């Protein structure tokens, strides 16, 4: 019998959020980022999360809450249990697990910093 991981993911946008449950085969050593990518590829292509690297912890794009603690999805390990995933608190929610992480003056649509 295969072990199963259940990811309860907070989803939504514009102040309307809900929790969605995804069951996925547990693979020892797999990161949460690997599991999220597998869910998006195999179960739900609408699931939104952010990443730039894989297992390098260099870009800081995949930060999220796992069971109430801030962590990187690329370094957190998938476990054969129920895991709660939420977007970063105190950040503007864009959609699902994606929040605005760049400072306002570094955003493309924001004001550009003045050069001296």
Helices and strands as residue ranges (DSSP letters): E 4-13, E 16-25, H 32-42, E 63-66, E 69-72, E 82-86, E 93-95, E 98-99, G 104-106
